[in-house]
Amino acid sequence: MGFIGFGEAGFELARGLHSAGEAPLYACDQATLDPARSLWLRNRARDAGAVFLESVEEVVKKAEIILSVVTPEASLSAVREATPHLRPGKIYLDLTSSFPEDMKAASALVEPTGAGFVDGAIMGALSISGHKVLIYAAGTPAEGAARLLNQRGMNLHVVGQEPGRASAIKLILSVSSKGLEAILVETLLAAHHYGVEEQVVSAFHQFFTKGLGAAIDRLVGSDAVHSGRRVKEMESSVRLLQNLGVDPIMTEATVQRLKWSASLGLKEYFKNQTPEGYKEVIRAWEAIGLFPPHPTLARRGRG
């Protein structure tokens, strides 16, 4: 198994695979152009049980399974460097969290070589789970790649045959996960001005007393019916932040999203009754023409 790129992701995956008995492991990284960085990477590879090689070409030639863990902006250049050395039977698993269209372009580059291209998205903390971290995988050869890699202790779950689908899931999830991160920072900046951060955090916990799933159903369902009356409250929150000297970046965006939700007329659609969960709201979005009905949700009915 070979790694193109050997930052945190490459190191943690290699270390986990090595501890599970996987061998041989190979790695390379373009940062070797910096002598100090090069020494650090070579020592890091040794600590993870991997042989550090000088080029992408060497890694691709030696490994049957190649994991690309470079930065997203370097993903296509890594594929272009690898493709002349790929051949039928090899698997190129791109774990770079790239834009879905880039994954499709990468697949188009790999396909003529006869090797298999898999779009992969790391969905958990590598520092905690190592090589067993959940990875969503997409692409025509994803099923076979998942069977092979899961036999080696990895945790790939196939989400479709179209390259870009796995990376899309990761980027869509980032809207909420990184968005929540930014919202919490903005919240705590304001709370600390009043010395009430503990009380605010304690109150925030109440949203999740019945679990995250219940919180999602409640919040999205409530938004469909009550977003209009919440605009004024959030506009007051904007003023509060401004008075404290905190730039209300996320809070102003919330005002705009609430106004958009109110403009859909879902309060009337649901006859002023809060829907039971987010799936009902999505079906309402379909019903009013925001996008075509999704076959999966349609099959599931109104449960």
N, C-alpha and C positions, 0 to 999 in steps of 0.2 A: 504494500500500500504506500502511496506517495502523497506528499503535501506540497502544493504550490502556495507559498506564503507560510510563514511560521510565527505569526503573532500569537495572541492569546488563544484563538480558536484552534489553530494548528497544534500548539503546545498541549492544550488540555485534551484534545482528541487523541493525539499520539501517546501521551502519557497514560491515558486510560486504556488504550488498545495494547500498549506494551505491558501494562500491569496484568492484563487479561491473557497475556501470552502470545499476542499477535506479533509476527515477525516474518520477513524483515520490514522495516519502515524507513522511508526515505523522505528527505525534505530539501527545499530550496527556498530562497527569498531574495528579492532584488535589493534589499537593504544591505547586501554584502558589499556594495560599492563604498560604504562607509566603514573604514577599518575597525573602529571601536564597536559599531553595531554588528559587524560581521563576527567578531570574536564572541560577543554576547549571544548571538544566534547559534553559533556552533556549540557553545557550552550548553545552551538551552536545549538544543536538539539531543545532545548526549544525555542530558538529564532525563529527557523524555523517551530515551531508547531508540532514537532515530539516527540514521546516517545522513549527515549534511552533505549535499552535493552542490556543484557549482552552477547548475543551470536547470531550467525547465526541461530541456531536451533530455538530460540525464535521468531526471525523475520519471518522465513519461516513458522512457525506454525500459527502465528497470521495473516499474510498477504496473500491475494489471488494473488496479483501481487507483484513480487519481482524484484527490479531494482538493478543490480550489478554495482556499480560504484567504484570498487577498482582499483588499478593500473593494467596495462596489465599483468605484471608478476605474479600477485596474482589471476588472473581470474579463472584459472583452479582449484586452491586450494579452492577458494570460492565455485565453483560449486560442488566439491567433498564434501565439508562440508554441502552444502545445500541439496544434492540429497536424503539422507536418510529420509528427512522430507517433501519432495515434494509429491504431490498426484494429481490425475486427477482433472482438472479444474483450477489448479494454472498456472500462467504464470511467467516464468523466463526470464527477459529481460536483456541481457548482454550488457552494454554500455561502455565497457572497452577499446575500440580501440585496441583490440588484433589482433594477426596474424590470417588470415582467417582459417588456419588449426587448430588453437586452438579453434576457434568458432565451427568448425565441431566436434572436440573432445568433447567440452562442450555439444553440442547437443546430441551426442551419449550417454553421461552420463545421461542427463535429460530424454531422450525419454522413457527408460524403466519404469520410475516412473508414466507415464501417464500425466505428466505436459507438458505444451507447452514451447519450447525454442525459443526465438527470438534473433537473432543477430542484435544489434543496433549500429548505429554510430551517434554521436552528431556532427552536421555539422555547428554549429554557436557558438556565444558567449553566454554562460549561464548567464554571468553577465548582459547582455543586454536583452536577450529574456526569461530567466528563464525557466519555464516548457513548454513554447511555442516554444522553440528552435526547429529548423528542425532536425528530427531524421530519418535517413534512417533505414529501418527494413527489415530483410530477415529471411526466415524460413517458414516451412509448416504452422504454426499457425499465421503467421505475419498479414494476412488480418484481422482475428478476433481480434487479440491483438490491431491492429491499430484502429479498430472501437471502441473498448472498451475504450482505452486510449484517443482517440481524443474526445470522449464524455466528458471526464474529463478535457478537455482543452489542452491536449498535441498535438503534431504536427508530427505524424508518417507518413512517406510515404513509402509504400512497394516497394522494388526494386527487389524482386524475392523470390523464395521458398527455395533456397539453402543457408544454414547457411555459413557465411563467405563472402557473396557477399557485404553486407553493410560495414563490416569492411574493405574489399578490397578497396571500393570506398574511404573511409576515408584515408587509407594509400597511395593510389595512388595520391589523391589530395595533401597530405603532400609533395610529391615529388616537386610539384610546389610552394605550399604556404610556406613551410619551406625552400625550396631551394631559393625562392625569398627573404625571410628574410636574409638568409646567403649572397646572392649576394648583397643586399643593404648594409649590414654591410661592406663587402669588398669594395664596391663602395665608401662609405662615408669615410672609413679609408683613401683611396687615395685622395678623393676630399678635405678633410680637410687639407692635407699637402700643397695643393696649395691655400687654402682658397676659393675654388670655389664650395662648397657644394650647395649653393642656386642656382647657375646657372645649376649645374648638375641635381638637383632635378626638376628644372623648365623644363629643356630639356626632362627629363624622362616623365613628364606629357604629352608630345606631342604624346607618344605612344598610349595614351588612349583617345585622343580627340573625337574619334568616338565610344567610348565604348569598354569594355573589349572583347566582342565577335569579333568585327572587328579587334582588336589588335591580338587576337589569330590567326584568319584567315591569317592576313598579315604576322605575324612572322613565323608561321609554313609553310605557303606557300612559303615565301621567302627563308627559310632554305633549302627547297627541291632543289632550283635552284642555290642559291648564297652562300651556305655554304663553298664551296671550296675557293672562293676568300676572305672569311672572316677569314680564318685561320691565314693569315699573320698579319692582324689587331689585332687579339686577342693575337698572340704571342708577338706583340709589347706591348700590355697591360700587359702581364705577365712580360716583362722586366721592364716596368715602375713601377709596384708594387714592384718588387724585388729591384729596385734602391731606393725606398722609405722605404725599410725595412718591407714591408707588405707581409706576406706569401700569394701568389696568389692561394689559395686552389681552390676556385670556378672558377677562370679564367682559370687555367690549365685544369680543368675538362671540361670547355666549349670548349677549343681547341680540346680536344679528341673527344667530341661529334660532333663538326663541321667536323672533319676529317672523322668520321664514316658516317655522313650524305653525305659527298661528295663522299665517296666510293660506295654509292648505285647506282650511275649513274642516278639519277633522273633528272639531268639537261638535259641529252639527252632524257630521257623518256618524259619530258614535252616540248621537242624541244626549250629549252631556254626561255619558256614562264612561268612566275610565275603563279601557280595555284590560283584559286579564294579563296580557303579556306582549312582548315585542313582536311575536309572530303575527298577532292580529293587526298590529300597526303596519307591518310590512305588507300584509294583504290589503290594507287600506291604501297604502301608497300605490300598490298595483291597480287597485280599483279606480283611483282618481287619475291614473295615467302617468305616474312618474316614471315607470318602466314596465316592461312586459311581465306577466306572471312568471314566477320561478317554478319550474316543474317539481322540484323537491318539496317546496312548501305546499304546493297544490296537492301533492299526493298525501301529505301528512294531515290534511284537513285542518280543522279549527282547534286541534288539541294543543 
